[in-house]
Amino acid sequence: MRAILLLVLAGLPVLAQVDFSGEWAPRFYEDDLERGPGPELGDYLGIPINDADRQRGDNWDASLQTLPEWQCRPHSADYIWRGPSALRIWKDVDPVSREITAYHAEWLRSVDRPVYLDGRPHPPAEAAHTWAGFSTGQWEGDVLTTLVTHLKEGYVRRNGLARSDIATISEHWVRHGDWLTVVTVVTDPVYLAEPFVRSTDYELDLHQNVPPYPCDVVREVERTKGAIPHHLPGTNTFVKEFGERYGVPFEATRGGPETMYPEYRKKITGAVAKRPVNRGGAD
């Protein structure tokens, strides 16, 4: 009887697991400005921030990134998907069961980030937080869904909008042939009023090679020792430039859950901001 059962099971199809291994090149499309040079100062439109994060953005000064401790700082696991860096993914395979036990993702300007598929639990809350965080994953059909915890404080956007170190990240990795789409869902009770959802696309590039990333600190700005670039509350005049440049009402640029949805357009109809006159030629 046992032999017959083994023969029957041997004839059943094995549950396929999509292989995400390979060299992946980022594809920007409409996200080119966001993922390349970075977003406009004061542009919080469509991001479900709360008042605390809005104040973090208003008080932020871009020259903060000239500090030595910022110059070799990697993007954290949730934001690195949004960067312009090439991506390499490889897998660990159990030599006996032949099952995939982990995936590793590594970008230029980042650290190795393992995603464990072997059922291990997440560490206790007091465990160390890192740029990569701690990631576990499980299969939902052909989709790999991950949970990321234990991240250092990072940012949801490179214009001062912060993400706290108690945030959790859920990801959905989806492969369609030579295309990889990753949907990230950031849940942060400190700085977000609702979960923040983004999707990012990569294309398989068989000729790509992610180079090493030696990083040297460069003193870009001379400043008083101990001085930290910042704006005091209510003093940052740059937060209005985005709305004035693109004709977006200042209220809309302040972000929040309401600005995520199409219905918000009805609220700001007729409230278009006055755009500055371009005296240098074509707009």
C-alpha positions in Angstrom: 0.0 0.0 0.0 2.8 2.4 0.9 4.6 1.7 -2.4 1.4 2.4 -4.3 1.0 5.7 -2.5 4.6 6.8 -3.3 4.0 6.0 -6.9 0.8 8.1 -7.0 2.6 11.1 -5.2 5.5 10.8 -7.6 3.2 11.3 -10.5 1.7 14.5 -9.1 3.0 17.9 -10.5 5.4 19.7 -8.1 4.2 23.1 -6.9 6.2 25.6 -9.0 8.0 28.5 -7.3 8.8 31.4 -9.5 12.5 32.1 -9.7 13.5 35.7 -9.1 17.2 35.1 -9.5 19.0 37.3 -12.0 20.3 40.7 -12.9 17.6 43.3 -12.9 17.8 46.8 -14.4 15.5 49.6 -13.0 12.9 51.1 -15.4 11.8 54.6 -14.5 9.1 55.8 -16.9 7.0 58.4 -15.1 9.1 58.0 -12.0 12.3 59.3 -13.6 12.4 62.6 -11.6 11.5 60.9 -8.4 14.0 58.1 -8.7 16.8 60.0 -10.3 17.6 63.5 -9.1 14.9 63.3 -6.5 11.5 64.9 -5.7 10.8 68.6 -5.3 11.1 70.2 -1.9 7.7 70.6 -0.3 6.0 68.0 -2.6 4.0 65.8 -0.3 1.1 65.4 -2.7 -0.5 61.9 -2.7 1.5 60.6 0.3 -0.6 59.7 3.4 1.6 61.6 5.9 0.4 63.0 9.2 1.2 66.3 10.9 4.4 64.9 12.5 5.9 63.8 9.2 4.8 67.1 7.6 6.8 69.0 10.2 9.8 66.7 9.7 9.7 67.6 6.0 9.3 71.3 6.6 12.2 71.4 9.0 14.5 69.3 6.7 17.4 70.9 4.9 18.9 69.1 1.8 22.4 70.1 2.8 22.0 67.5 5.6 23.3 65.0 3.1 26.6 66.7 2.9 27.4 65.6 6.5 30.1 62.9 6.5 27.8 60.4 8.2 25.3 60.7 5.4 27.5 60.4 2.4 28.0 56.6 2.5 24.7 55.9 4.1 22.7 53.3 2.1 19.0 53.5 1.3 17.0 51.2 3.6 15.3 48.1 2.4 12.0 49.7 1.7 13.3 52.8 -0.2 16.1 51.2 -2.2 13.5 49.8 -4.6 12.9 53.4 -5.6 16.5 54.2 -6.3 18.2 54.2 -9.7 20.5 51.3 -8.8 20.9 48.0 -10.6 19.6 45.0 -8.7 21.0 41.4 -8.3 18.8 38.7 -6.8 20.2 35.2 -6.0 18.8 32.2 -4.0 19.8 29.7 -1.4 18.7 26.2 -2.1 18.6 23.4 0.5 20.8 20.6 -0.9 18.6 17.8 0.4 15.0 19.1 -0.1 16.0 21.2 -3.2 13.6 23.9 -1.8 14.5 27.6 -1.9 15.3 28.6 1.6 16.1 32.3 1.0 16.5 35.0 -1.6 19.1 37.7 -1.4 18.7 41.2 -2.9 21.6 43.5 -3.4 21.7 46.9 -5.2 24.5 49.2 -6.0 24.8 51.5 -2.9 23.1 49.0 -0.6 23.8 46.1 1.7 22.9 42.4 1.3 19.3 41.8 2.2 18.2 38.2 2.8 14.5 37.2 2.7 14.1 34.0 4.6 11.6 31.3 3.4 12.4 28.6 5.9 9.7 29.6 8.5 12.0 31.2 11.0 10.4 33.8 13.3 11.2 37.5 13.5 13.5 38.6 16.3 12.2 40.2 19.4 11.4 43.9 19.3 14.6 44.9 21.2 16.9 43.2 18.6 19.2 45.4 16.5 17.7 47.4 13.7 19.6 47.6 10.4 19.4 49.2 7.0 18.3 45.9 5.5 15.9 45.0 8.4 14.8 41.4 8.9 12.7 39.9 6.1 10.7 36.7 5.9 8.6 35.5 2.9 5.9 33.1 1.9 4.4 32.0 -1.4 0.9 33.1 -2.4 0.6 31.2 -5.7 3.3 32.7 -7.9 3.6 35.8 -5.7 6.3 36.1 -3.0 4.9 38.1 -0.1 7.4 39.4 2.4 7.3 41.0 5.8 10.1 43.4 6.8 10.7 44.5 10.4 13.7 45.9 12.4 14.6 48.7 10.1 16.6 51.8 11.1 14.7 55.1 10.7 14.6 56.0 7.0 12.5 58.0 4.6 9.5 57.5 2.4 10.7 60.3 0.1 14.0 62.0 -0.4 12.7 65.4 0.5 12.6 65.1 4.3 9.5 62.9 4.8 10.6 60.4 7.4 9.7 56.7 8.1 10.1 55.6 11.7 12.1 52.6 13.0 8.9 50.8 14.2 7.4 50.8 10.7 6.7 47.4 9.1 6.8 46.7 5.3 4.9 44.2 3.3 6.1 43.4 -0.2 4.7 41.5 -3.1 7.2 40.2 -5.7 5.6 39.4 -9.1 7.5 38.2 -12.1 6.0 38.2 -15.7 8.7 36.8 -18.0 11.6 39.3 -18.1 9.7 41.8 -15.9 9.8 42.1 -12.2 7.2 44.2 -10.3 7.5 44.8 -6.6 4.6 46.4 -4.6 5.6 47.8 -1.2 3.1 48.7 1.5 4.6 50.8 4.3 2.7 50.9 7.6 4.0 53.4 10.1 2.0 54.5 13.2 4.4 57.3 13.8 4.5 59.2 10.5 1.7 57.8 8.3 -2.0 58.2 8.7 -2.7 55.3 6.3 -0.5 52.6 4.7 1.6 53.9 1.8 1.6 51.8 -1.4 4.0 52.0 -4.3 5.0 49.7 -7.2 8.3 49.5 -8.9 9.4 47.8 -12.2 12.6 46.1 -13.2 13.6 44.4 -16.5 15.9 41.3 -16.7 19.3 42.3 -18.1 21.5 39.4 -19.0 24.6 41.6 -19.5 24.4 43.5 -16.3 27.0 43.4 -13.6 26.5 45.2 -10.3 30.0 46.7 -9.6 31.5 47.1 -6.1 30.7 50.3 -4.3 33.7 51.7 -2.5 32.5 54.9 -0.9 34.8 57.7 0.3 33.6 60.6 2.5 34.1 64.0 1.0 33.9 67.2 3.0 31.6 69.2 0.7 30.6 72.1 2.9 32.6 73.9 5.6 30.4 74.6 8.7 30.7 75.2 12.4 31.6 72.0 14.2 28.5 70.3 15.5 26.1 72.3 13.3 23.2 70.3 11.8 21.5 71.7 8.7 17.8 72.4 9.5 15.0 74.9 9.3 13.2 76.1 12.4 9.4 75.6 12.3 7.7 78.1 10.0 11.0 79.4 8.4 11.4 77.2 5.4 10.4 79.2 2.3 11.3 76.4 -0.1 8.2 74.3 0.7 6.1 76.6 -1.5 8.2 76.4 -4.6 6.8 73.2 -5.9 3.2 74.4 -5.9 4.1 77.8 -7.5 6.2 76.1 -10.2 3.5 73.7 -11.3 0.3 75.6 -10.5 -0.7 73.3 -7.6 -2.6 74.8 -4.7 -0.3 74.9 -1.6 -2.9 73.0 0.4 -2.7 70.1 -2.0 1.1 70.0 -1.8 0.9 69.3 1.9 -0.1 65.7 1.4 -2.2 63.5 3.6 -4.5 60.5 3.0 -7.1 62.7 1.2 -4.7 63.6 -1.5 -4.2 60.0 -2.5 -7.5 59.6 -4.2 -9.0 60.9 -7.4 -11.9 62.5 -5.7 -9.6 65.1 -4.2 -9.4 66.8 -7.6 -13.0 68.0 -7.2 -12.1 69.7 -3.9 -9.3 71.8 -5.5 -11.1 72.6 -8.8 -10.7 76.3 -9.4 -8.1 76.7 -6.8 -5.1 76.5 -9.1 -2.1 78.4 -7.8 -0.8 81.3 -9.7 2.3 80.2 -11.6 5.3 82.6 -11.8 5.9 84.4 -15.1 8.7 82.9 -17.1 10.6 85.9 -18.5 13.4 83.8 -20.0 11.6 82.3 -23.0 9.5 79.2 -23.5 7.9 77.5 -20.5 
